């Protein structure tokens, strides 16, 4: 009888451990697979001759900002699609304005609200893949330090103790948007 009890206890214990191990596996972060942009979907059209142009905007002094604008259309058609690429990650023209709004909102939060809120961490992750995190940590000497981390669709864009990487990203997005407007994109987007 005692052996059965020990055997059942053993099975129950390791059975629970197996379930918990499986649960832990499901909690591991799954890399986000971003939906293709309208521009990317357009390039995949079948039974059509697709023409595209690319114009470099900036190759920033850091290796983290490589920005260009793109235009695509079907040969013989007047409709064009406009997009920008940031470190080889595509964003549709109409999303650039939204990115600027997010950057402005986070800049304002960091500059004007972070201290008032006595915050140690603020973050924003958009559906289009822009992720901004700003936090305070204590270094090895016990002194508080600040850090901003910035990524787009999983591609690291920069980090630092100030919002300077965010300001630089805003600047290149404005440049990309202005270039696309000069090439014919609708200002409303």
Long-range contacts (C-beta under 8 A, 24 or more apart in sequence): 31-154, 32-129, 32-153, 32-154, 34-89, 34-129, 34-153, 34-154, 37-83, 37-90, 37-91, 37-92, 37-95, 38-81, 38-83, 38-92, 39-70, 39-72, 39-81, 39-82, 39-83, 39-90, 39-92, 40-83, 40-90, 42-72, 42-81, 43-72, 45-74, 48-74, 48-75, 49-74, 49-75, 49-76, 50-74, 50-75, 51-75, 55-179, 55-183, 57-84, 57-172, 57-175, 57-176, 57-179, 58-172, 58-175, 60-168, 60-172, 62-158, 64-156, 64-157, 64-158, 64-165, 65-157, 65-158, 65-168, 65-169, 65-172, 67-172, 67-173, 67-175, 67-176, 68-176, 69-176, 69-179, 69-180, 69-183, 71-180, 71-183, 71-184, 80-184, 82-180, 82-183, 82-184, 82-185, 82-189, 84-173, 84-176, 84-177, 84-180, 86-152, 86-155, 86-157, 86-169, 86-172, 86-173, 87-152, 87-155, 87-157, 88-155, 89-129, 89-152, 89-153, 89-155, 91-128, 91-129, 91-152, 93-177, 93-180, 93-185, 93-186, 93-189, 94-189, 95-128, 96-173, 96-176, 96-177, 96-180, 96-189, 97-177, 97-189, 98-126, 98-128, 99-126, 99-128, 99-130, 99-173, 100-170, 100-173, 100-174, 100-177, 102-126, 102-130, 102-132, 103-130, 103-132, 103-166, 103-169, 103-170, 103-173, 104-170, 106-132, 106-134, 106-166, 107-163, 107-166, 107-167, 107-170, 110-134, 110-148, 110-163, 110-166, 111-163, 128-153, 129-153, 129-154, 132-166, 134-163
